[in-house]
Amino acid sequence: MRKTSVIQERVSLVSTHMYKQYLEYQHANLNTQEMFIKMISNLDATVEYLKQYFSSRGISAQNIYYK
């Protein structure tokens, strides 16, 4: 009986730790998504600025883009 309760206690500790890791993963994943969304929105502005800059000087801006 004692062995069963020790096993249950350890399983409980491990599952608690794993759940905390899962929550940290979810938080990190959300932060990463937000970071890439911000990078993309800034990239739009940067590309547009470069196009305007080169166009205003008579230089073709057709090759200024990103995928």
N, C-alpha and C positions, 0 to 999 in steps of 0.2 A: 504494500500500500504506500509506503514512504517513497519508493522509487517512482511510482506513478505521479505523486504530487510534485516531486522534483522535476520530472520531465514536463509536466504541465506548466510549472513555473518558468522553466527555461524556454519552452515554446512561446509562452506569453511574452517574455522579454525579447525574444528574437522577432516575433511578429510585431511588437510595438516599435522596435528599431526599424524594421523593414517598412512599416507604415510611415514613419518619420522620413525615411529616405524617399519614399514615393511622393510625399507632399513636397519635399525639397525639389525633386525632379520636376513636378508639375509647375512649381514656381519658376524654376530656371527655364523651363520650356516657354512659359508665357513671357518672361523677360527677353528671351532670345527672339521670339516672334515680334515683340514690340520694337526691339532694336533694329531688326531688319526692315520693318515697315518704315521706321524713321530714316534709315539709310536710303531706302528707295525714294522716299519723298524728297530728301535732300539731293539725291542724284538727279531727279527731274529738274530741280532748280539749277543745279550746276551745269547740266547739259544745255539748258535754255540760255543761261548766261554766256556760256562759251559760244553758242551759235550766234547770239546777238553781237558779241565782241568781234568775232571774225567777220560776220556779215557787214558790220559797220565799217570795216576796213577793206571791203571789197574782196575778201577771201571766201571761197566756197565753204559752206558749212554742212554740205550734204553728207560728209563722212563723220560728223560728230553725232554719235548716238551710243546707246548701250542696249544690251539684251539682258 
